[in-house]
Every structure is written in structure tokens, then in C-alpha cells.
Amino acid sequence: MYHHLVENYVNYQNNAVKHNEAFSVDEIEFMIYLTGTFMRLLLQLAEKTT
């Protein structure tokens, strides 16, 4: 699931954001929260390895 989410996240960023496509406020908010979720997961994994 994580791999699939990251793949779609990267594709969205590359296609929508870099090419100035129209996007809604809801999409922006979703991407902000998804970014935070990815960051939290990485931090939790880093804590487990120390």
C-alpha cells in the first residue's frame, strides 16, 4: 500500500504541479496531509532503527 501511495503521490506532483494544471483546494489540502503522513511514517521508522 505504501509503495502504491508514493507512486501516485509522485505522479500527481510531476503531472499536476509542474505543468500548472488546475487543481482544487481540496486536492491541495489532501496533498498536504498526505505529505505529513509520509513524514510521520518515516520518522517512526527512523526511531525504531535507533
PDBQT receptor file of N, H, CA, C and O in Angstrom, charges set to zero:
ATOM      1  N   MET A   1       0.821  -1.181   0.000  1.00  0.00    +0.000 N 
ATOM      2  CA  MET A   1       0.000   0.000   0.000  1.00  0.00    +0.000 C 
ATOM      3  C   MET A   1       0.870   1.252   0.000  1.00  0.00    +0.000 C 
ATOM      4  O   MET A   1       0.595   2.209  -0.724  1.00  0.00    +0.000 OA
ATOM      5  N   TYR A   2       1.917   1.238   0.814  1.00  0.00    +0.000 N 
ATOM      6  H   TYR A   2       2.141   0.461   1.402  1.00  0.00    +0.000 HD
ATOM      7  CA  TYR A   2       2.805   2.399   0.897  1.00  0.00    +0.000 C 
ATOM      8  C   TYR A   2       3.422   2.695  -0.465  1.00  0.00    +0.000 C 
ATOM      9  O   TYR A   2       3.450   3.847  -0.900  1.00  0.00    +0.000 OA
ATOM     10  N   HIS A   3       3.911   1.664  -1.132  1.00  0.00    +0.000 N 
ATOM     11  H   HIS A   3       3.888   0.729  -0.778  1.00  0.00    +0.000 HD
ATOM     12  CA  HIS A   3       4.545   1.845  -2.436  1.00  0.00    +0.000 C 
ATOM     13  C   HIS A   3       3.557   2.436  -3.446  1.00  0.00    +0.000 C 
ATOM     14  O   HIS A   3       3.916   3.326  -4.218  1.00  0.00    +0.000 OA
ATOM     15  N   HIS A   4       2.348   1.956  -3.441  1.00  0.00    +0.000 N 
ATOM     16  H   HIS A   4       2.057   1.234  -2.814  1.00  0.00    +0.000 HD
ATOM     17  CA  HIS A   4       1.320   2.445  -4.355  1.00  0.00    +0.000 C 
ATOM     18  C   HIS A   4       0.992   3.917  -4.069  1.00  0.00    +0.000 C 
ATOM     19  O   HIS A   4       0.860   4.710  -5.001  1.00  0.00    +0.000 OA
ATOM     20  N   LEU A   5       0.862   4.282  -2.808  1.00  0.00    +0.000 N 
ATOM     21  H   LEU A   5       0.970   3.638  -2.050  1.00  0.00    +0.000 HD
ATOM     22  CA  LEU A   5       0.590   5.676  -2.444  1.00  0.00    +0.000 C 
ATOM     23  C   LEU A   5       1.721   6.601  -2.868  1.00  0.00    +0.000 C 
ATOM     24  O   LEU A   5       1.477   7.682  -3.405  1.00  0.00    +0.000 OA
ATOM     25  N   VAL A   6       2.950   6.181  -2.631  1.00  0.00    +0.000 N 
ATOM     26  H   VAL A   6       3.149   5.303  -2.195  1.00  0.00    +0.000 HD
ATOM     27  CA  VAL A   6       4.098   7.012  -3.001  1.00  0.00    +0.000 C 
ATOM     28  C   VAL A   6       4.160   7.169  -4.521  1.00  0.00    +0.000 C 
ATOM     29  O   VAL A   6       4.432   8.261  -5.021  1.00  0.00    +0.000 OA
ATOM     30  N   GLU A   7       3.913   6.106  -5.241  1.00  0.00    +0.000 N 
ATOM     31  H   GLU A   7       3.692   5.220  -4.835  1.00  0.00    +0.000 HD
ATOM     32  CA  GLU A   7       3.945   6.171  -6.703  1.00  0.00    +0.000 C 
ATOM     33  C   GLU A   7       2.908   7.167  -7.227  1.00  0.00    +0.000 C 
ATOM     34  O   GLU A   7       3.216   7.995  -8.084  1.00  0.00    +0.000 OA
ATOM     35  N   ASN A   8       1.696   7.086  -6.717  1.00  0.00    +0.000 N 
ATOM     36  H   ASN A   8       1.446   6.414  -6.021  1.00  0.00    +0.000 HD
ATOM     37  CA  ASN A   8       0.646   8.020  -7.135  1.00  0.00    +0.000 C 
ATOM     38  C   ASN A   8       0.950   9.443  -6.690  1.00  0.00    +0.000 C 
ATOM     39  O   ASN A   8       0.666  10.394  -7.419  1.00  0.00    +0.000 OA
ATOM     40  N   TYR A   9       1.521   9.597  -5.511  1.00  0.00    +0.000 N 
ATOM     41  H   TYR A   9       1.751   8.825  -4.919  1.00  0.00    +0.000 HD
ATOM     42  CA  TYR A   9       1.907  10.909  -4.996  1.00  0.00    +0.000 C 
ATOM     43  C   TYR A   9       2.923  11.566  -5.937  1.00  0.00    +0.000 C 
ATOM     44  O   TYR A   9       2.776  12.733  -6.297  1.00  0.00    +0.000 OA
ATOM     45  N   VAL A  10       3.936  10.821  -6.326  1.00  0.00    +0.000 N 
ATOM     46  H   VAL A  10       4.055   9.872  -6.033  1.00  0.00    +0.000 HD
ATOM     47  CA  VAL A  10       4.972  11.339  -7.221  1.00  0.00    +0.000 C 
ATOM     48  C   VAL A  10       4.383  11.674  -8.589  1.00  0.00    +0.000 C 
ATOM     49  O   VAL A  10       4.689  12.722  -9.157  1.00  0.00    +0.000 OA
ATOM     50  N   ASN A  11       3.555  10.801  -9.111  1.00  0.00    +0.000 N 
ATOM     51  H   ASN A  11       3.307   9.949  -8.650  1.00  0.00    +0.000 HD
ATOM     52  CA  ASN A  11       2.930  11.059 -10.415  1.00  0.00    +0.000 C 
ATOM     53  C   ASN A  11       2.066  12.316 -10.373  1.00  0.00    +0.000 C 
ATOM     54  O   ASN A  11       2.102  13.128 -11.297  1.00  0.00    +0.000 OA
ATOM     55  N   TYR A  12       1.302  12.476  -9.317  1.00  0.00    +0.000 N 
ATOM     56  H   TYR A  12       1.272  11.816  -8.566  1.00  0.00    +0.000 HD
ATOM     57  CA  TYR A  12       0.458  13.669  -9.181  1.00  0.00    +0.000 C 
ATOM     58  C   TYR A  12       1.325  14.923  -9.132  1.00  0.00    +0.000 C 
ATOM     59  O   TYR A  12       1.052  15.903  -9.826  1.00  0.00    +0.000 OA
ATOM     60  N   GLN A  13       2.361  14.887  -8.316  1.00  0.00    +0.000 N 
ATOM     61  H   GLN A  13       2.583  14.092  -7.752  1.00  0.00    +0.000 HD
ATOM     62  CA  GLN A  13       3.242  16.051  -8.206  1.00  0.00    +0.000 C 
ATOM     63  C   GLN A  13       3.873  16.392  -9.550  1.00  0.00    +0.000 C 
ATOM     64  O   GLN A  13       3.914  17.561  -9.934  1.00  0.00    +0.000 OA
ATOM     65  N   ASN A  14       4.358  15.402 -10.256  1.00  0.00    +0.000 N 
ATOM     66  H   ASN A  14       4.325  14.453  -9.944  1.00  0.00    +0.000 HD
ATOM     67  CA  ASN A  14       5.002  15.644 -11.540  1.00  0.00    +0.000 C 
ATOM     68  C   ASN A  14       4.026  16.140 -12.600  1.00  0.00    +0.000 C 
ATOM     69  O   ASN A  14       4.351  17.051 -13.362  1.00  0.00    +0.000 OA
ATOM     70  N   ASN A  15       2.848  15.557 -12.655  1.00  0.00    +0.000 N 
ATOM     71  H   ASN A  15       2.584  14.817 -12.036  1.00  0.00    +0.000 HD
ATOM     72  CA  ASN A  15       1.899  15.899 -13.712  1.00  0.00    +0.000 C 
ATOM     73  C   ASN A  15       1.103  17.164 -13.424  1.00  0.00    +0.000 C 
ATOM     74  O   ASN A  15       0.995  18.033 -14.288  1.00  0.00    +0.000 OA
ATOM     75  N   ALA A  16       0.558  17.277 -12.251  1.00  0.00    +0.000 N 
ATOM     76  H   ALA A  16       0.646  16.570 -11.549  1.00  0.00    +0.000 HD
ATOM     77  CA  ALA A  16      -0.339  18.385 -11.953  1.00  0.00    +0.000 C 
ATOM     78  C   ALA A  16       0.406  19.654 -11.549  1.00  0.00    +0.000 C 
ATOM     79  O   ALA A  16       0.090  20.741 -12.033  1.00  0.00    +0.000 OA
ATOM     80  N   VAL A  17       1.365  19.522 -10.689  1.00  0.00    +0.000 N 
ATOM     81  H   VAL A  17       1.621  18.639 -10.297  1.00  0.00    +0.000 HD
ATOM     82  CA  VAL A  17       2.006  20.698 -10.123  1.00  0.00    +0.000 C 
ATOM     83  C   VAL A  17       3.016  21.309 -11.089  1.00  0.00    +0.000 C 
ATOM     84  O   VAL A  17       3.012  22.522 -11.298  1.00  0.00    +0.000 OA
ATOM     85  N   LYS A  18       3.858  20.504 -11.665  1.00  0.00    +0.000 N 
ATOM     86  H   LYS A  18       3.860  19.519 -11.495  1.00  0.00    +0.000 HD
ATOM     87  CA  LYS A  18       4.910  21.025 -12.536  1.00  0.00    +0.000 C 
ATOM     88  C   LYS A  18       4.374  21.589 -13.846  1.00  0.00    +0.000 C 
ATOM     89  O   LYS A  18       5.020  22.431 -14.469  1.00  0.00    +0.000 OA
ATOM     90  N   HIS A  19       3.209  21.135 -14.264  1.00  0.00    +0.000 N 
ATOM     91  H   HIS A  19       2.685  20.451 -13.757  1.00  0.00    +0.000 HD
ATOM     92  CA  HIS A  19       2.674  21.568 -15.547  1.00  0.00    +0.000 C 
ATOM     93  C   HIS A  19       1.530  22.573 -15.397  1.00  0.00    +0.000 C 
ATOM     94  O   HIS A  19       0.770  22.803 -16.338  1.00  0.00    +0.000 OA
ATOM     95  N   ASN A  20       1.414  23.160 -14.226  1.00  0.00    +0.000 N 
ATOM     96  H   ASN A  20       2.031  22.973 -13.461  1.00  0.00    +0.000 HD
ATOM     97  CA  ASN A  20       0.430  24.214 -13.951  1.00  0.00    +0.000 C 
ATOM     98  C   ASN A  20      -1.009  23.820 -14.288  1.00  0.00    +0.000 C 
ATOM     99  O   ASN A  20      -1.785  24.637 -14.785  1.00  0.00    +0.000 OA
ATOM    100  N   GLU A  21      -1.347  22.591 -14.020  1.00  0.00    +0.000 N 
ATOM    101  H   GLU A  21      -0.717  21.927 -13.617  1.00  0.00    +0.000 HD
ATOM    102  CA  GLU A  21      -2.727  22.171 -14.237  1.00  0.00    +0.000 C 
ATOM    103  C   GLU A  21      -3.597  22.723 -13.116  1.00  0.00    +0.000 C 
ATOM    104  O   GLU A  21      -3.117  23.009 -12.019  1.00  0.00    +0.000 OA
ATOM    105  N   ALA A  22      -4.864  22.864 -13.408  1.00  0.00    +0.000 N 
ATOM    106  H   ALA A  22      -5.254  22.632 -14.300  1.00  0.00    +0.000 HD
ATOM    107  CA  ALA A  22      -5.800  23.355 -12.399  1.00  0.00    +0.000 C 
ATOM    108  C   ALA A  22      -6.017  22.282 -11.333  1.00  0.00    +0.000 C 
ATOM    109  O   ALA A  22      -6.146  21.099 -11.647  1.00  0.00    +0.000 OA
ATOM    110  N   PHE A  23      -6.053  22.700 -10.097  1.00  0.00    +0.000 N 
ATOM    111  H   PHE A  23      -5.947  23.661  -9.842  1.00  0.00    +0.000 HD
ATOM    112  CA  PHE A  23      -6.315  21.781  -9.005  1.00  0.00    +0.000 C 
ATOM    113  C   PHE A  23      -7.157  22.500  -7.975  1.00  0.00    +0.000 C 
ATOM    114  O   PHE A  23      -7.110  23.725  -7.867  1.00  0.00    +0.000 OA
ATOM    115  N   SER A  24      -7.923  21.744  -7.222  1.00  0.00    +0.000 N 
ATOM    116  H   SER A  24      -7.961  20.748  -7.310  1.00  0.00    +0.000 HD
ATOM    117  CA  SER A  24      -8.856  22.329  -6.261  1.00  0.00    +0.000 C 
ATOM    118  C   SER A  24      -8.194  22.493  -4.896  1.00  0.00    +0.000 C 
ATOM    119  O   SER A  24      -7.145  21.914  -4.612  1.00  0.00    +0.000 OA
ATOM    120  N   VAL A  25      -8.831  23.285  -4.082  1.00  0.00    +0.000 N 
ATOM    121  H   VAL A  25      -9.683  23.755  -4.313  1.00  0.00    +0.000 HD
ATOM    122  CA  VAL A  25      -8.367  23.480  -2.713  1.00  0.00    +0.000 C 
ATOM    123  C   VAL A  25      -8.395  22.152  -1.956  1.00  0.00    +0.000 C 
ATOM    124  O   VAL A  25      -7.527  21.892  -1.122  1.00  0.00    +0.000 OA
ATOM    125  N   ASP A  26      -9.384  21.321  -2.244  1.00  0.00    +0.000 N 
ATOM    126  H   ASP A  26     -10.089  21.533  -2.922  1.00  0.00    +0.000 HD
ATOM    127  CA  ASP A  26      -9.478  20.007  -1.594  1.00  0.00    +0.000 C 
ATOM    128  C   ASP A  26      -8.284  19.130  -1.945  1.00  0.00    +0.000 C 
ATOM    129  O   ASP A  26      -7.762  18.418  -1.087  1.00  0.00    +0.000 OA
ATOM    130  N   GLU A  27      -7.848  19.178  -3.202  1.00  0.00    +0.000 N 
ATOM    131  H   GLU A  27      -8.272  19.757  -3.899  1.00  0.00    +0.000 HD
ATOM    132  CA  GLU A  27      -6.673  18.403  -3.611  1.00  0.00    +0.000 C 
ATOM    133  C   GLU A  27      -5.417  18.904  -2.911  1.00  0.00    +0.000 C 
ATOM    134  O   GLU A  27      -4.573  18.110  -2.497  1.00  0.00    +0.000 OA
ATOM    135  N   ILE A  28      -5.295  20.200  -2.783  1.00  0.00    +0.000 N 
ATOM    136  H   ILE A  28      -5.980  20.845  -3.119  1.00  0.00    +0.000 HD
ATOM    137  CA  ILE A  28      -4.132  20.774  -2.110  1.00  0.00    +0.000 C 
ATOM    138  C   ILE A  28      -4.098  20.332  -0.653  1.00  0.00    +0.000 C 
ATOM    139  O   ILE A  28      -3.057  19.913  -0.146  1.00  0.00    +0.000 OA
ATOM    140  N   GLU A  29      -5.235  20.427   0.012  1.00  0.00    +0.000 N 
ATOM    141  H   GLU A  29      -6.081  20.766  -0.399  1.00  0.00    +0.000 HD
ATOM    142  CA  GLU A  29      -5.298  20.018   1.418  1.00  0.00    +0.000 C 
ATOM    143  C   GLU A  29      -4.971  18.531   1.567  1.00  0.00    +0.000 C 
ATOM    144  O   GLU A  29      -4.254  18.140   2.488  1.00  0.00    +0.000 OA
ATOM    145  N   PHE A  30      -5.494  17.710   0.670  1.00  0.00    +0.000 N 
ATOM    146  H   PHE A  30      -6.077  18.027  -0.078  1.00  0.00    +0.000 HD
ATOM    147  CA  PHE A  30      -5.206  16.276   0.703  1.00  0.00    +0.000 C 
ATOM    148  C   PHE A  30      -3.712  16.023   0.567  1.00  0.00    +0.000 C 
ATOM    149  O   PHE A  30      -3.156  15.207   1.303  1.00  0.00    +0.000 OA
ATOM    150  N   MET A  31      -3.052  16.712  -0.366  1.00  0.00    +0.000 N 
ATOM    151  H   MET A  31      -3.503  17.375  -0.963  1.00  0.00    +0.000 HD
ATOM    152  CA  MET A  31      -1.618  16.528  -0.586  1.00  0.00    +0.000 C 
ATOM    153  C   MET A  31      -0.803  16.981   0.631  1.00  0.00    +0.000 C 
ATOM    154  O   MET A  31       0.210  16.366   0.965  1.00  0.00    +0.000 OA
ATOM    155  N   ILE A  32      -1.239  18.040   1.282  1.00  0.00    +0.000 N 
ATOM    156  H   ILE A  32      -2.062  18.540   1.011  1.00  0.00    +0.000 HD
ATOM    157  CA  ILE A  32      -0.551  18.492   2.491  1.00  0.00    +0.000 C 
ATOM    158  C   ILE A  32      -0.632  17.423   3.579  1.00  0.00    +0.000 C 
ATOM    159  O   ILE A  32       0.377  17.085   4.197  1.00  0.00    +0.000 OA
ATOM    160  N   TYR A  33      -1.825  16.898   3.809  1.00  0.00    +0.000 N 
ATOM    161  H   TYR A  33      -2.645  17.173   3.306  1.00  0.00    +0.000 HD
ATOM    162  CA  TYR A  33      -1.983  15.862   4.833  1.00  0.00    +0.000 C 
ATOM    163  C   TYR A  33      -1.260  14.572   4.452  1.00  0.00    +0.000 C 
ATOM    164  O   TYR A  33      -0.701  13.902   5.320  1.00  0.00    +0.000 OA
ATOM    165  N   LEU A  34      -1.264  14.218   3.179  1.00  0.00    +0.000 N 
ATOM    166  H   LEU A  34      -1.719  14.762   2.474  1.00  0.00    +0.000 HD
ATOM    167  CA  LEU A  34      -0.561  13.016   2.742  1.00  0.00    +0.000 C 
ATOM    168  C   LEU A  34       0.948  13.178   2.929  1.00  0.00    +0.000 C 
ATOM    169  O   LEU A  34       1.632  12.237   3.333  1.00  0.00    +0.000 OA
ATOM    170  N   THR A  35       1.459  14.364   2.638  1.00  0.00    +0.000 N 
ATOM    171  H   THR A  35       0.903  15.128   2.310  1.00  0.00    +0.000 HD
ATOM    172  CA  THR A  35       2.881  14.642   2.865  1.00  0.00    +0.000 C 
ATOM    173  C   THR A  35       3.216  14.481   4.338  1.00  0.00    +0.000 C 
ATOM    174  O   THR A  35       4.225  13.865   4.682  1.00  0.00    +0.000 OA
ATOM    175  N   GLY A  36       2.385  15.026   5.201  1.00  0.00    +0.000 N 
ATOM    176  H   GLY A  36       1.565  15.526   4.921  1.00  0.00    +0.000 HD
ATOM    177  CA  GLY A  36       2.595  14.892   6.642  1.00  0.00    +0.000 C 
ATOM    178  C   GLY A  36       2.553  13.444   7.101  1.00  0.00    +0.000 C 
ATOM    179  O   GLY A  36       3.324  13.042   7.972  1.00  0.00    +0.000 OA
ATOM    180  N   THR A  37       1.660  12.666   6.520  1.00  0.00    +0.000 N 
ATOM    181  H   THR A  37       1.033  12.993   5.813  1.00  0.00    +0.000 HD
ATOM    182  CA  THR A  37       1.552  11.250   6.867  1.00  0.00    +0.000 C 
ATOM    183  C   THR A  37       2.819  10.495   6.464  1.00  0.00    +0.000 C 
ATOM    184  O   THR A  37       3.317   9.664   7.224  1.00  0.00    +0.000 OA
ATOM    185  N   PHE A  38       3.340  10.786   5.266  1.00  0.00    +0.000 N 
ATOM    186  H   PHE A  38       2.935  11.461   4.650  1.00  0.00    +0.000 HD
ATOM    187  CA  PHE A  38       4.590  10.164   4.831  1.00  0.00    +0.000 C 
ATOM    188  C   PHE A  38       5.735  10.542   5.770  1.00  0.00    +0.000 C 
ATOM    189  O   PHE A  38       6.541   9.693   6.151  1.00  0.00    +0.000 OA
ATOM    190  N   MET A  39       5.797  11.807   6.133  1.00  0.00    +0.000 N 
ATOM    191  H   MET A  39       5.143  12.496   5.823  1.00  0.00    +0.000 HD
ATOM    192  CA  MET A  39       6.869  12.262   7.021  1.00  0.00    +0.000 C 
ATOM    193  C   MET A  39       6.772  11.580   8.387  1.00  0.00    +0.000 C 
ATOM    194  O   MET A  39       7.787  11.173   8.953  1.00  0.00    +0.000 OA
ATOM    195  N   ARG A  40       5.565  11.457   8.910  1.00  0.00    +0.000 N 
ATOM    196  H   ARG A  40       4.741  11.787   8.451  1.00  0.00    +0.000 HD
ATOM    197  CA  ARG A  40       5.371  10.802  10.209  1.00  0.00    +0.000 C 
ATOM    198  C   ARG A  40       5.798   9.339  10.147  1.00  0.00    +0.000 C 
ATOM    199  O   ARG A  40       6.441   8.844  11.072  1.00  0.00    +0.000 OA
ATOM    200  N   LEU A  41       5.449   8.645   9.071  1.00  0.00    +0.000 N 
ATOM    201  H   LEU A  41       4.926   9.047   8.319  1.00  0.00    +0.000 HD
ATOM    202  CA  LEU A  41       5.844   7.254   8.910  1.00  0.00    +0.000 C 
ATOM    203  C   LEU A  41       7.367   7.127   8.886  1.00  0.00    +0.000 C 
ATOM    204  O   LEU A  41       7.929   6.258   9.552  1.00  0.00    +0.000 OA
ATOM    205  N   LEU A  42       8.029   7.986   8.124  1.00  0.00    +0.000 N 
ATOM    206  H   LEU A  42       7.572   8.692   7.583  1.00  0.00    +0.000 HD
ATOM    207  CA  LEU A  42       9.491   7.938   8.056  1.00  0.00    +0.000 C 
ATOM    208  C   LEU A  42      10.126   8.211   9.413  1.00  0.00    +0.000 C 
ATOM    209  O   LEU A  42      11.101   7.558   9.785  1.00  0.00    +0.000 OA
ATOM    210  N   LEU A  43       9.585   9.161  10.146  1.00  0.00    +0.000 N 
ATOM    211  H   LEU A  43       8.793   9.691   9.843  1.00  0.00    +0.000 HD
ATOM    212  CA  LEU A  43      10.111   9.446  11.484  1.00  0.00    +0.000 C 
ATOM    213  C   LEU A  43       9.922   8.264  12.430  1.00  0.00    +0.000 C 
ATOM    214  O   LEU A  43      10.817   7.948  13.214  1.00  0.00    +0.000 OA
ATOM    215  N   GLN A  44       8.767   7.611  12.361  1.00  0.00    +0.000 N 
ATOM    216  H   GLN A  44       8.040   7.868  11.724  1.00  0.00    +0.000 HD
ATOM    217  CA  GLN A  44       8.525   6.449  13.212  1.00  0.00    +0.000 C 
ATOM    218  C   GLN A  44       9.466   5.304  12.859  1.00  0.00    +0.000 C 
ATOM    219  O   GLN A  44       9.971   4.617  13.746  1.00  0.00    +0.000 OA
ATOM    220  N   LEU A  45       9.701   5.098  11.572  1.00  0.00    +0.000 N 
ATOM    221  H   LEU A  45       9.290   5.657  10.851  1.00  0.00    +0.000 HD
ATOM    222  CA  LEU A  45      10.632   4.043  11.168  1.00  0.00    +0.000 C 
ATOM    223  C   LEU A  45      12.059   4.369  11.605  1.00  0.00    +0.000 C 
ATOM    224  O   LEU A  45      12.811   3.479  12.001  1.00  0.00    +0.000 OA
ATOM    225  N   ALA A  46      12.418   5.624  11.533  1.00  0.00    +0.000 N 
ATOM    226  H   ALA A  46      11.807   6.347  11.212  1.00  0.00    +0.000 HD
ATOM    227  CA  ALA A  46      13.773   6.038  11.952  1.00  0.00    +0.000 C 
ATOM    228  C   ALA A  46      13.955   5.834  13.454  1.00  0.00    +0.000 C 
ATOM    229  O   ALA A  46      15.035   5.444  13.897  1.00  0.00    +0.000 OA
ATOM    230  N   GLU A  47      12.930   6.088  14.228  1.00  0.00    +0.000 N 
ATOM    231  H   GLU A  47      12.052   6.405  13.868  1.00  0.00    +0.000 HD
ATOM    232  CA  GLU A  47      13.009   5.888  15.679  1.00  0.00    +0.000 C 
ATOM    233  C   GLU A  47      13.201   4.419  16.024  1.00  0.00    +0.000 C 
ATOM    234  O   GLU A  47      13.896   4.100  16.989  1.00  0.00    +0.000 OA
ATOM    235  N   LYS A  48      12.611   3.540  15.269  1.00  0.00    +0.000 N 
ATOM    236  H   LYS A  48      12.047   3.800  14.485  1.00  0.00    +0.000 HD
ATOM    237  CA  LYS A  48      12.729   2.097  15.527  1.00  0.00    +0.000 C 
ATOM    238  C   LYS A  48      14.125   1.568  15.247  1.00  0.00    +0.000 C 
ATOM    239  O   LYS A  48      14.536   0.563  15.827  1.00  0.00    +0.000 OA
ATOM    240  N   THR A  49      14.867   2.243  14.353  1.00  0.00    +0.000 N 
ATOM    241  H   THR A  49      14.533   3.059  13.882  1.00  0.00    +0.000 HD
ATOM    242  CA  THR A  49      16.188   1.758  13.992  1.00  0.00    +0.000 C 
ATOM    243  C   THR A  49      17.273   2.308  14.910  1.00  0.00    +0.000 C 
ATOM    244  O   THR A  49      18.424   1.879  14.836  1.00  0.00    +0.000 OA
ATOM    245  N   THR A  50      16.913   3.258  15.778  1.00  0.00    +0.000 N 
ATOM    246  H   THR A  50      15.977   3.606  15.838  1.00  0.00    +0.000 HD
ATOM    247  CA  THR A  50      17.934   3.803  16.701  1.00  0.00    +0.000 C 
ATOM    248  C   THR A  50      17.833   3.202  18.060  1.00  0.00    +0.000 C 
ATOM    249  O   THR A  50      18.612   3.549  18.948  1.00  0.00    +0.000 OA
TER     250      THR A  50
